[in-house]
Amino acid sequence: MSYLDKTALQVVGTRPIRPDGVDKVTGRANFGADMTMPGMLWGRIKRSPHAHARIVSINTEKAQTLPGVRAVITRADFPDITPERAHIGAAPHNLRDMSLNCMAKGKVLYEGHPVAAVAATSPLIAEQALDLIEVEYEVLQHVMDVEAAMAETAPLLHDNIFTAGIEPKPEKPSNIAKVVRFAKGDVKAGFEEADLVIERRYTTKPVHQGYIEPHACLVSVGADGQTIIYSSSQGQFMVRAYTSRICGADIANIRAIPAEIGGGFGGKTIIYLEPLAYMLSKKSGRPVKIVMSREEVFRATGPTSGAVVEVKLGAKRDGHIVAAQSILKYQAGAFPGSPVQQGCICAMAVYDFPNALTVGYDVVCNRPKVAAYRAPGAPIGSFALESCVDELARELRIDPLRMREINGAKDGAKATHGITWVNIGYQKTLEAARASQHMKVALKPNQGRGIASGYWHNAGGESSAAVHVNEDGTVTVTEGHPDIGGSRASMAMMVAEVLHIPFERVRPVVGDTTAIGFSASTGGSRVTFAGGMAVTQAAEKVIEVLKKRAAVMWEISADAVEWKDGKVYPAGLNAGTFEPLDLAAIAARSARTGGPISAEVQINAQGQAPGFTTHICDVEVDPETGHVKILRYTAIQDVGRAIHPSYVEGQMQGGVAQGIGWALNEEYVYDQDGHLENPGFLDYRVPVCSDLPMIEAILIEVPNPRHPFGARGVGEVPIVPPMAAVANAIADATGLRLRDLPMSPPKLRAALDEREPTRVAAE
Amino acid sequence: MSYLDKTALQVVGTRPIRPDGVDKVTGRANFGADMTMPGMLWGRIKRSPHAHARIVSINTEKAQTLPGVRAVITRADFPDITPERAHIGAAPHNLRDMSLNCMAKGKVLYEGHPVAAVAATSPLIAEQALDLIEVEYEVLQHVMDVEAAMAETAPLLHDNIFTAGIEPKPEKPSNIAKVVRFAKGDVKAGFEEADLVIERRYTTKPVHQGYIEPHACLVSVGADGQTIIYSSSQGQFMVRAYTSRICGADIANIRAIPAEIGGGFGGKTIIYLEPLAYMLSKKSGRPVKIVMSREEVFRATGPTSGAVVEVKLGAKRDGHIVAAQSILKYQAGAFPGSPVQQGCICAMAVYDFPNALTVGYDVVCNRPKVAAYRAPGAPIGSFALESCVDELARELRIDPLRMREINGAKDGAKATHGITWVNIGYQKTLEAARASQHMKVALKPNQGRGIASGYWHNAGGESSAAVHVNEDGTVTVTEGHPDIGGSRASMAMMVAEVLHIPFERVRPVVGDTTAIGFSASTGGSRVTFAGGMAVTQAAEKVIEVLKKRAAVMWEISADAVEWKDGKVYPAGLNAGTFEPLDLAAIAARSARTGGPISAEVQINAQGQAPGFTTHICDVEVDPETGHVKILRYTAIQDVGRAIHPSYVEGQMQGGVAQGIGWALNEEYVYDQDGHLENPGFLDYRVPVCSDLPMIEAILIEVPNPRHPFGARGVGEVPIVPPMAAVANAIADATGLRLRDLPMSPPKLRAALDEREPTRVAAE
């Protein structure tokens, strides 16, 4: 069935309170670190103090004899994962690398890389035991930056990386794990045809997702191997799959229970702690809890890549861009797997370039392995391209919105990465931007306005859902994805809509890995799309059951009943005369009509629709300090169908807030030895409320016809444009183009000083 | 599909270690009292010191002001349940009575009846607060015994009980809640036809299930009403249903999580604590834990009925019983609902009496409301009838086994309660008894041998099951019934059998109420039957999915694949040539062939088969002390199909052990004011290992054709015969007939003394 007609909807599109809301604001919700078990031990991790070193020896004897210490583990406790077993199913990660990232083997590859772990009866004893573990290192030369790591003479992190994606296959190992390339048309001819060609270089620093909740888990391995994992993650099935492989356990032996999650943004689509807690529990015979400190989060979990992006654009005088080229070099951290491919795809995808080439490099270096961060890879490439388009527009003296109207992606056009657009709302975001109140506000001195657009492809994939009709006609919906952005609400709303009952009669539950079929992680803006498709189908299956049960109650054929507005009716005059039955009436008799009423659905959801957005940002620059104040910010986004508009707006506001942090302040500061100097929120500066205006969200709804309610992913694309929108606004305010993130006060002040050296001298 | 051919089975019938076994013997398993939550309070219950009294007033003010007390509740905090809402669905209990049993209204009806409850930051403070609650009572005359309670002049417990089951409907209330009656043939004519008629009166005392784990729960009610209940019970869905009704909550708002259960035996098919903890949590805004003491278990949870049973039998000289009559009077405790009907049915059901009448009385009295106890009601009636048949056999000088061969139920015969027997194994148990080694052992002086048979009808009902095939081909089975007797093992075995994979690759999980469809409680010997039917069907559904997925992988029609021995094969030559695929191979590709592989089934299982058993008991009586030693005990039972023979044997041994305790020692001792004098295991004497021989279990397998594996319930019937078997053995050893349980040393010694008064004088 289709529910695309918005006017017929009763629940979808309204704004009920999220089912997990009250517990979260009253402090009752249980996050990863809130769990306890009888007899529980505390785990702590010994980490490398070096950015790159060979492990000569590890002596754990003293630690093991400290009273209260119950287990000490090192790499020797883990099975090796062969390259053939490094990938499972559709999971995107290399498990061999993940295992080596959880516990170093032979070499440490970044400051913070785990080398041993301890479980003890108290956190203090565990800390003391860490100091008793003696590790002898042979320090190696390290490399932190992407271009340095690409150099022929760079110190090698791994001896088994032979650049993939190039022909012929290299004979020598390097730090370049992969080269990706997308091309369309004839880019050389395009540049020759252009009236104006500009080339620019943009650089970004790694930034962290900054989730409030550090990673935490509690793992209990029974003497027979049966295991319970409580942890905070973006996917309990992901936790189960990765832990089982890294620890060599049968999947059925692991029950992964999702705690509430205090933010993930991609950073919890992988695991760090669970395998260590598993091995400590196995060795000690006791449940083991490990909770990271914030410092550990910064030193040893994945930020997104720092990068260098070179962009070259060629345009006609009328603003038509005839050729575009971008070279993206992304830090992967200690193991391959930067999101450079997404960076290549997403930046270009906003435009219908006749000729385009984009090449990406995935490069390892002595930093923590990067992790997914909201629209992984896209913001970096888009910062560069959206800045460069703005530079081009300014040179051509063309309104930046007009530049995008001319060159932007439209239905029927083919993107550089090969896809042909259907049902996309990009141009509608531009129309809405042009029509917005925001664009009508006049700017004052030192103020500027920036425009930037963004694209994210959104994901589908495997989801399961169960709908149980309880004896009183209330409904329990069980899904398999942790709720990060309000998906409990959206799931319950779709079920309530299909069953035509009040939202409050439906209670959604995020089940553990034994409570529901396999469900891929919460990520890729997939849950309301794929999970919503699954719950909708399950609710529809329940309706079929309800019709059959009513038929049994009425002793007529199931064909002779129909479902309408939340009730079963006899269909037509020949069916007989019966009072219609609602869920409660049918549920009350379910035992006598065939048993409990439930339906479960498993799908691999296809048909996710692209997300496009356009942002408008006004800034005011303080020429004295270089401080940039965000005056006003409007995000306009094609959301397909806003199941719960407040949480869609929240996603947009949250993405913008993170993007502004990335744009203006956030960065990792390493010293020359590869030691992180700002591993805490006092020195790593994420935006706080006073840094931000109320972010306006304008929802464009171009329904996705391949989703029953028209939903498309909404959670990630909002982080794509802000860095360029802010940069473009600063350029508008100051005439200065900042091409290195973050655009922090010292940098802007330096740029101002450079332009006006007399002023520096005068001070 | 049917798996009745035992020779084709690989897993069913073997004896693997139960999946919960290791955790239970290592102490890792979590029972009701093991759970904790952040911010948790401790609840304690104020109970009536009187057997019968009017509550004049309750003053909680002082308790409420005690520092650390966070909530005090009384009846005023609970909604009233109207008689119309006192029953839900197929649930057997009166919820209005259950609510009043959880918290007294107006009157207290037994010593231990709750009148208030407290939640405080420590158990000690909660205890102190109880003492500060002032309750003023007007003590009323009480009545403890069933015949006294039936008297016209007896004090009335309730003013709204008008005996049901008699015509005309009585005009005056009484303590007799119900009269039940089953008749067959012409009992008057039968007795007239008889050569010998005997009439006997038997009496039993209430006995407690004696589960090791006292009731315990932890309840968290969120500010928005969403609730988590952890508790130890025989049914998480039962806990959810009853708590929701008693507390006035939507079912969907309650998630009931089953803890491991330390024994139930019927006593945990109802609730006592959850509604109190719910209301304390709601009022305090904090999770509340309540754990009963053993004393509370004895004073205020349901034992089974004490009873008076009058039996009259008429027989021909050749042993044919031509008429049977029994009058059963069962204590219900404070509210109606003794298992007298089962007592009437089950005792008679063993025999094919041509003329029979049985009448039962359900009588309230000032004792704790009785609860189900293993084959509820049956052991009491059977103690009487099986003793009386033995008395008759002795008078007729006919071997007691022969008496049962002559008169016992057979296929095609109609029972007194109207059922016609099919596929019953009763006569086979007699054959096996006759052929047993046990019968060949010669008896010495003071030794005797008793025979008794038993019947229990076993239950079916609602069950749900889910089978999830994990990415590595291991299998998770989720069921909704707490595992008491090893049902995790039996569920996993049936699934392993159907899927043709090793038992160890299947992991069963008892899910919470959001993890699986509704499932009726563990009780009525129903789980391996009904749950097994559900898991078998779910596994078969999974096979259909596997076949479809293989067809997608091979790009052939789903009709062209077949399932054989745990693998999918191309069916026939035209299907093409492909290597067969096992679960792991198909699961590894499931994302690409349609998504996760799971199947869920909901059923209301019909076709449970009757359970018959015959027991042989040898005793030795110590004439000095009256102590009875059980020398040897053999239980022969038609188990249909033993899915896991060890756990079937365990059920038989456990039932016999409890029956021996009931026979010889267990009883409630009340003083004249209705105060229990032995509320603890030191004074209420359950059998310990040294009291028992190794109980031999002989399994007869007459498969139940209405179950895929032929299973019939096995857990309850073993407790039915022991009391009569022991009494018959004592009579055989001493010539003395004991007709009042327990047959404790003082009673036997008194009977010996009465027979030989000279010996008494000589001492």
Boltz contact constraints between the chains, C-beta under 6 A:
constraints:
  - contact:
      token1: [A, 22]
      token2: [B, 222]
      max_distance: 6.0
  - contact:
      token1: [A, 22]
      token2: [B, 223]
      max_distance: 6.0
  - contact:
      token1: [A, 22]
      token2: [B, 224]
      max_distance: 6.0
  - contact:
      token1: [A, 23]
      token2: [B, 222]
      max_distance: 6.0
  - contact:
      token1: [A, 26]
      token2: [B, 223]
      max_distance: 6.0
  - contact:
      token1: [A, 28]
      token2: [B, 222]
      max_distance: 6.0
  - contact:
      token1: [A, 34]
      token2: [B, 38]
      max_distance: 6.0
  - contact:
      token1: [A, 38]
      token2: [B, 34]
      max_distance: 6.0
  - contact:
      token1: [A, 89]
      token2: [B, 471]
      max_distance: 6.0
  - contact:
      token1: [A, 89]
      token2: [B, 591]
      max_distance: 6.0
  - contact:
      token1: [A, 90]
      token2: [B, 591]
      max_distance: 6.0
  - contact:
      token1: [A, 222]
      token2: [B, 22]
      max_distance: 6.0
  - contact:
      token1: [A, 222]
      token2: [B, 23]
      max_distance: 6.0
  - contact:
      token1: [A, 222]
      token2: [B, 28]
      max_distance: 6.0
  - contact:
      token1: [A, 223]
      token2: [B, 22]
      max_distance: 6.0
  - contact:
      token1: [A, 223]
      token2: [B, 26]
      max_distance: 6.0
  - contact:
      token1: [A, 224]
      token2: [B, 22]
      max_distance: 6.0
  - contact:
      token1: [A, 250]
      token2: [B, 474]
      max_distance: 6.0
  - contact:
      token1: [A, 251]
      token2: [B, 470]
      max_distance: 6.0
  - contact:
      token1: [A, 251]
      token2: [B, 472]
      max_distance: 6.0
  - contact:
      token1: [A, 251]
      token2: [B, 474]
      max_distance: 6.0
  - contact:
      token1: [A, 252]
      token2: [B, 470]
      max_distance: 6.0
  - contact:
      token1: [A, 252]
      token2: [B, 474]
      max_distance: 6.0
  - contact:
      token1: [A, 252]
      token2: [B, 476]
      max_distance: 6.0
  - contact:
      token1: [A, 252]
      token2: [B, 507]
      max_distance: 6.0
  - contact:
      token1: [A, 462]
      token2: [B, 591]
      max_distance: 6.0
  - contact:
      token1: [A, 462]
      token2: [B, 595]
      max_distance: 6.0
  - contact:
      token1: [A, 462]
      token2: [B, 596]
      max_distance: 6.0
  - contact:
      token1: [A, 464]
      token2: [B, 596]
      max_distance: 6.0
  - contact:
      token1: [A, 468]
      token2: [B, 517]
      max_distance: 6.0
  - contact:
      token1: [A, 470]
      token2: [B, 251]
      max_distance: 6.0
  - contact:
      token1: [A, 470]
      token2: [B, 252]
      max_distance: 6.0
  - contact:
      token1: [A, 471]
      token2: [B, 89]
      max_distance: 6.0
  - contact:
      token1: [A, 472]
      token2: [B, 251]
      max_distance: 6.0
  - contact:
      token1: [A, 474]
      token2: [B, 250]
      max_distance: 6.0
  - contact:
      token1: [A, 474]
      token2: [B, 251]
      max_distance: 6.0
  - contact:
      token1: [A, 474]
      token2: [B, 252]
      max_distance: 6.0
  - contact:
      token1: [A, 475]
      token2: [B, 252]
      max_distance: 6.0
  - contact:
      token1: [A, 476]
      token2: [B, 252]
      max_distance: 6.0
  - contact:
      token1: [A, 476]
      token2: [B, 514]
      max_distance: 6.0
  - contact:
      token1: [A, 478]
      token2: [B, 514]
      max_distance: 6.0
  - contact:
      token1: [A, 507]
      token2: [B, 252]
      max_distance: 6.0
  - contact:
      token1: [A, 509]
      token2: [B, 514]
      max_distance: 6.0
  - contact:
      token1: [A, 511]
      token2: [B, 515]
      max_distance: 6.0
  - contact:
      token1: [A, 514]
      token2: [B, 476]
      max_distance: 6.0
  - contact:
      token1: [A, 514]
      token2: [B, 478]
      max_distance: 6.0
  - contact:
      token1: [A, 514]
      token2: [B, 509]
      max_distance: 6.0
  - contact:
      token1: [A, 515]
      token2: [B, 511]
      max_distance: 6.0
  - contact:
      token1: [A, 515]
      token2: [B, 515]
      max_distance: 6.0
  - contact:
      token1: [A, 517]
      token2: [B, 468]
      max_distance: 6.0
  - contact:
      token1: [A, 517]
      token2: [B, 596]
      max_distance: 6.0
  - contact:
      token1: [A, 517]
      token2: [B, 598]
      max_distance: 6.0
  - contact:
      token1: [A, 518]
      token2: [B, 596]
      max_distance: 6.0
  - contact:
      token1: [A, 591]
      token2: [B, 89]
      max_distance: 6.0
  - contact:
      token1: [A, 591]
      token2: [B, 90]
      max_distance: 6.0
  - contact:
      token1: [A, 591]
      token2: [B, 462]
      max_distance: 6.0
  - contact:
      token1: [A, 591]
      token2: [B, 604]
      max_distance: 6.0
  - contact:
      token1: [A, 595]
      token2: [B, 462]
      max_distance: 6.0
  - contact:
      token1: [A, 595]
      token2: [B, 602]
      max_distance: 6.0
  - contact:
      token1: [A, 595]
      token2: [B, 603]
      max_distance: 6.0
  - contact:
      token1: [A, 595]
      token2: [B, 604]
      max_distance: 6.0
  - contact:
      token1: [A, 596]
      token2: [B, 462]
      max_distance: 6.0
  - contact:
      token1: [A, 596]
      token2: [B, 464]
      max_distance: 6.0
  - contact:
      token1: [A, 596]
      token2: [B, 517]
      max_distance: 6.0
  - contact:
      token1: [A, 596]
      token2: [B, 518]
      max_distance: 6.0
  - contact:
      token1: [A, 596]
      token2: [B, 602]
      max_distance: 6.0
  - contact:
      token1: [A, 598]
      token2: [B, 517]
      max_distance: 6.0
  - contact:
      token1: [A, 598]
      token2: [B, 602]
      max_distance: 6.0
  - contact:
      token1: [A, 600]
      token2: [B, 600]
      max_distance: 6.0
  - contact:
      token1: [A, 602]
      token2: [B, 595]
      max_distance: 6.0
  - contact:
      token1: [A, 602]
      token2: [B, 596]
      max_distance: 6.0
  - contact:
      token1: [A, 602]
      token2: [B, 598]
      max_distance: 6.0
  - contact:
      token1: [A, 603]
      token2: [B, 595]
      max_distance: 6.0
  - contact:
      token1: [A, 604]
      token2: [B, 591]
      max_distance: 6.0
  - contact:
      token1: [A, 604]
      token2: [B, 595]
      max_distance: 6.0
